[in-house]
């Protein structure tokens, strides 16, 4: 631990006593505060006194109390030390010091602005002097990344990173709503002797994984077998791949997929991030240190730091951007009394929103002449009602469901919480809202209804603005006699059986991939999805019957219509209540080109390039 960190611990430990004019303390007390021996305390105090951070008057005789005056104001001390580390290029040390936290909102603001000097899109000297400069994108995140194993990833940021690290056999093309070659350059459908479908895929040659291992059909077999049940634990997407009867490598570069019955959405399943190709035989730490064939490879990863580098041997065009660094700074999200800080942390726009370097005076603002991309999120926040107790569930009361919908849909969360909370969502996917749904709008809540005297438990996870949203809903329901208990659990534990057994409703966020059909399949046709697991038995049976027609329906439009009917049923019954969409933005210098916000709310790094003329 650095001397500055010891001083901060000392200051905060003694502060409740009142520090005006100093305070009395024994070496034993200080050793307890600093978690070290009395001998080390003396060394630390000597170092602090040399720097004029403290004034120390030792007591005379063993056990006598000494007098300690703390002279350095913590925020200023840390700020100076962070500045010094940044000037020396010691970014890891600067970030570690900044994460010690500050005691005032002004201190948090100053640290955020100061760190922007090191973050952003930058040209820096290459470690290899022969290569010249490298282009680096460096940005903060409020949380650590979770598993980057494609078969288990369901959260927005992880899905985005998986798209940078991995490739799929085929790619979805949003402009044509069709599929393009990926790791497979050709495919065809043939029928076997029994009339069942077989698909043959011809694979790209001369493709390598980031570890140098060549890609072959055996890797594709291994990947798809993990998806349709061979993985332990089972993938949350496994039900969507149950139609696969067998996946076989015919040779190194030909793959056969044999189906139990026609599976019309097959190409969409193969283009999904869940079907990202992984090497045959994974290392035990694969989820933390993944290896793919994508345009970027994992260069470094620690618990709170991740670095990607352009993969020089990528089988398509190499990315222009050389390096991407993601720094986990929880302080960018702590202190939710500051909605501006919360909004920065909630959005994928955080990966590009940068401010002027630190200045001693004046408010921070976007760099002059910078450009800005804005977008309304394709996904949305929503509430899923959990029918965990069957007929005795509180949700058997249609009036209660309608009241909750009224509070959410007629409330003013966007204005009361401010920030980047955008318009109400009328469909799960924004660009499908043009298809009108026959759903009555909830009536405005009747302030006279106060007789419920009911306690409900809302389960969600920390981050993405859920803390403030949940607290708002808690306040909004209180006048109607509904006491909302808030339970924040780790994201990975959201749908464990123990959690499901205690939850009455879930506050969730739905990320949306480019392929709308894939998104709706994962949400509505997948028996493992949060929505399906919360449904009543009656609604689950309706979902099962509607989704049974999907595999054999050759028309994508008609499949989307079937999924739309199921969505409409859930919304009409208030089994799911849609809330709002984020307003996303990405601000960047004009020399940075091909910036656009993806369906997941992030910027695709492989497209970026810097125009040195601007």
Long-range contacts (C-beta under 8 A, 24 or more apart in sequence): 2-93, 2-96, 2-97, 3-44, 3-47, 3-48, 3-51, 4-77, 4-78, 4-81, 4-97, 4-100, 5-97, 5-100, 6-34, 6-44, 6-48, 7-48, 7-53, 7-54, 7-70, 7-72, 7-74, 7-77, 8-74, 8-77, 8-78, 8-100, 9-33, 9-34, 10-34, 10-70, 11-70, 11-74, 12-74, 12-103, 14-68, 14-70, 19-69, 19-70, 21-69, 22-55, 22-67, 22-68, 22-69, 22-70, 23-67, 23-68, 23-69, 24-65, 24-66, 24-67, 24-68, 25-65, 25-66, 25-67, 25-68, 26-59, 26-63, 26-64, 26-65, 26-66, 27-66, 30-68, 53-77, 74-102, 74-103, 75-102, 75-103, 75-104, 75-106, 75-107, 75-110, 78-102, 78-107, 78-111, 79-107, 79-110, 79-111, 79-114, 82-111, 82-114, 82-115, 83-114, 83-358, 86-114, 86-117, 86-118, 91-118, 92-305, 94-118, 95-327, 95-329, 98-329, 98-331, 99-329, 99-330, 99-331, 101-331, 101-334, 105-335, 105-337, 105-338, 108-331, 108-335, 108-338, 108-341, 109-364, 110-358, 111-331, 112-332, 112-341, 112-355, 112-364, 113-355, 113-356, 113-357, 113-358, 113-359, 113-364, 114-357, 114-358, 115-140, 115-329, 116-354, 116-355, 116-356, 116-357, 116-358, 117-357, 117-358, 119-327, 119-354, 120-354, 121-352, 121-588, 121-589, 121-592, 121-608, 121-610, 123-610, 134-322, 134-323, 135-320, 135-321, 135-322, 135-323, 135-610, 136-321, 136-322, 136-323, 136-324, 136-325, 137-321, 137-323, 137-324, 137-325, 137-351, 137-605, 137-608, 138-324, 138-325, 138-327, 139-325, 139-326, 139-327, 139-350, 139-351, 139-352, 140-326, 140-327, 140-328, 140-329, 140-332, 140-350, 141-326, 141-327, 141-328, 141-329, 141-332, 141-345, 141-350, 142-328, 142-329, 142-330, 142-332, 142-333, 142-345, 142-350, 142-463, 143-328, 143-330, 143-333, 143-463, 144-303, 144-304, 144-328, 145-306, 145-326, 145-328, 146-491, 146-492, 147-287, 147-288, 148-287, 148-288, 148-290, 149-278, 149-282, 149-286, 149-287, 149-290, 150-273, 150-274, 150-275, 150-276, 150-278, 151-226, 151-227, 151-231, 151-235, 151-237, 151-274, 152-235, 152-236, 152-287, 153-273, 153-274, 154-236, 154-511, 155-491, 155-511, 156-348, 156-379, 156-509, 156-511, 156-600, 156-601, 156-602, 157-348, 157-602, 159-273, 159-511, 159-513, 159-600, 160-348, 160-598, 160-600, 160-601, 160-602, 161-306, 161-308, 162-273, 162-276, 162-290, 163-273, 163-294, 163-600, 163-604, 164-294, 164-295, 164-296, 164-308, 164-324, 164-604, 164-605, 164-606, 165-210, 165-276, 165-290, 165-292, 165-294, 165-296, 165-297, 165-298, 165-308, 166-273, 166-276, 166-277, 166-278, 166-290, 166-292, 166-293, 166-294, 167-276, 167-277, 167-292, 167-293, 167-294, 168-270, 168-271, 168-272, 168-273, 168-275, 168-276, 168-277, 169-201, 169-203, 169-220, 169-255, 169-270, 169-271, 169-275, 169-277, 170-267, 170-270, 170-271, 171-271, 172-268, 172-271, 172-513, 172-514, 172-515, 172-518, 174-514, 174-515, 174-599, 177-556, 179-267, 179-268, 179-271, 182-271, 183-207, 183-215, 183-220, 183-277, 183-293, 184-255, 187-267, 192-258, 196-245, 196-258, 196-259, 196-260, 196-261, 197-258, 197-259, 197-261, 197-262, 197-263, 198-256, 198-257, 198-258, 198-259, 199-256, 199-257, 199-259, 199-266, 200-250, 200-254, 200-255, 200-256, 201-254, 201-255, 201-256, 201-257, 202-253, 202-254, 203-252, 203-253, 203-254, 203-255, 204-253, 204-315, 205-253, 206-315, 207-293, 207-315, 208-293, 208-313, 208-315, 209-279, 209-291, 209-292, 209-293, 210-291, 210-292, 210-293, 210-297, 210-298, 210-311, 211-279, 211-291, 213-279, 213-291, 215-277, 215-279, 215-293, 216-249, 216-252, 216-253, 217-249, 217-250, 217-251, 217-252, 217-253, 217-254, 217-255, 218-249, 218-252, 218-280, 219-277, 219-278, 219-279, 219-280, 220-247, 220-249, 220-255, 220-277, 221-247, 221-248, 221-249, 221-255, 221-280, 222-278, 222-279, 222-280, 222-281, 223-275, 223-276, 223-277, 223-278, 224-257, 224-275, 226-278, 227-274, 227-275, 235-274, 236-526, 236-528, 236-529, 237-272, 237-274, 237-522, 237-526, 237-528, 238-528, 239-525, 239-526, 239-527, 239-528, 240-269, 240-521, 240-522, 240-525, 240-526, 241-269, 243-551, 261-551, 261-552, 262-551, 262-552, 262-554, 263-551, 264-550, 264-551, 264-552, 264-553, 264-554, 264-556, 264-559, 265-517, 265-518, 265-521, 265-550, 265-551, 265-559, 268-515, 268-517, 268-518, 268-521, 269-518, 269-521, 271-515, 271-518, 272-513, 272-515, 272-518, 272-522, 273-513, 295-319, 295-605, 295-606, 296-324, 296-605, 296-606, 299-323, 303-328, 304-328, 304-329, 308-605, 319-605, 319-606, 319-608, 320-608, 320-609, 320-610, 321-605, 321-606, 321-608, 321-609, 324-605, 333-463, 336-467, 336-468, 339-417, 339-418, 339-419, 339-468, 340-419, 342-419, 342-465, 342-468, 343-419, 343-420, 343-465, 345-463, 346-419, 346-420, 346-463, 346-464, 346-465, 346-582, 347-420, 347-582, 347-584, 347-585, 347-601, 348-584, 348-586, 348-597, 348-598, 348-600, 348-601, 348-602, 348-603, 349-420, 349-584, 349-585, 349-586, 349-587, 349-597, 349-601, 351-586, 351-602, 351-603, 352-586, 352-587, 352-588, 352-595, 352-603, 353-585, 353-586, 353-587, 354-587, 354-588, 366-587, 367-587, 367-589, 369-590, 370-587, 370-588, 370-589, 370-590, 371-587, 371-588, 371-589, 371-590, 371-595, 372-585, 372-586, 372-587, 372-588, 373-585, 373-586, 373-587, 373-588, 373-595, 373-596, 373-597, 374-583, 374-584, 374-585, 375-583, 375-584, 375-585, 375-597, 375-601, 376-422, 376-423, 376-430, 376-581, 376-582, 376-583, 376-584, 377-422, 377-430, 377-512, 377-581, 377-582, 377-583, 377-584, 377-601, 378-429, 378-430, 378-431, 378-512, 378-581, 378-599, 379-428, 379-429, 379-430, 379-509, 379-510, 379-511, 379-512, 379-581, 379-601, 380-425, 380-428, 380-430, 380-509, 380-510, 380-578, 380-579, 380-580, 380-581, 381-425, 381-469, 381-507, 381-508, 381-509, 381-510, 381-578, 381-579, 381-580, 381-581, 382-425, 382-428, 382-508, 382-509, 382-510, 382-576, 382-577, 382-578, 382-579, 383-408, 383-505, 383-506, 383-507, 383-508, 383-576, 383-577, 383-579, 384-505, 384-506, 384-508, 384-530, 384-531, 384-534, 384-575, 384-576, 385-504, 385-505, 385-534, 385-574, 385-575, 385-576, 385-577, 386-500, 386-503, 386-504, 386-505, 386-506, 386-534, 387-534, 387-535, 387-536, 387-537, 387-575, 388-500, 388-501, 388-502, 388-503, 388-504, 390-536, 390-537, 393-536, 394-454, 394-456, 394-504, 395-504, 395-536, 395-575, 398-574, 400-452, 400-454, 401-573, 401-574, 402-442, 402-443, 402-574, 403-445, 403-449, 403-480, 403-482, 404-477, 404-505, 404-574, 404-577, 405-442, 405-574, 405-577, 406-442, 406-443, 406-444, 406-445, 407-445, 407-473, 407-476, 407-477, 407-480, 408-473, 408-577, 408-579, 409-441, 409-442, 409-577, 409-579, 410-442, 410-444, 410-445, 411-472, 411-476, 413-469, 413-472, 413-579, 413-580, 414-580, 416-472, 417-465, 417-468, 417-469, 417-472, 419-465, 420-582, 420-583, 420-584, 420-585, 421-465, 421-580, 421-582, 421-583, 422-580, 422-581, 422-582, 422-583, 423-580, 423-581, 424-578, 424-579, 424-580, 424-581, 425-578, 425-579, 425-580, 425-581, 426-578, 427-567, 427-578, 428-510, 428-512, 428-519, 428-520, 428-523, 428-567, 428-578, 429-512, 429-516, 429-519, 429-520, 430-512, 430-581, 431-516, 432-516, 432-560, 432-564, 435-564, 437-564, 437-567, 437-568, 437-571, 437-572, 438-568, 438-572, 439-568, 439-571, 439-572, 440-572, 442-574, 445-480, 447-479, 449-480, 449-481, 450-479, 450-480, 450-481, 451-481, 452-480, 452-481, 452-482, 453-481, 454-481, 454-482, 454-483, 455-482, 455-483, 455-484, 455-485, 456-482, 456-483, 456-484, 456-485, 456-504, 456-505, 457-484, 457-485, 457-487, 457-502, 457-503, 457-504, 457-505, 458-484, 458-485, 458-486, 458-487, 458-503, 458-504, 458-505, 458-506, 458-507, 459-487, 459-489, 459-494, 459-499, 459-502, 459-503, 459-505, 459-506, 459-507, 460-486, 460-487, 460-488, 460-489, 460-494, 460-506, 460-507, 460-508, 461-488, 461-489, 461-490, 461-491, 461-494, 462-488, 464-509, 466-507, 466-509, 469-507, 469-579, 470-507, 473-507, 494-530, 495-530, 495-533, 500-533, 500-534, 506-530, 506-534, 511-600, 511-601, 512-599, 512-600, 513-599, 513-600, 514-598, 514-599, 516-560, 517-556, 517-559, 517-560, 517-563, 520-560, 520-563, 520-564, 520-567, 521-550, 521-563, 524-563, 524-566, 524-567, 524-570, 525-550, 525-563, 531-570, 531-575, 531-576, 534-575, 535-570, 535-575, 536-575, 539-569, 539-570, 539-573, 539-575, 542-566, 542-569, 589-614, 590-614
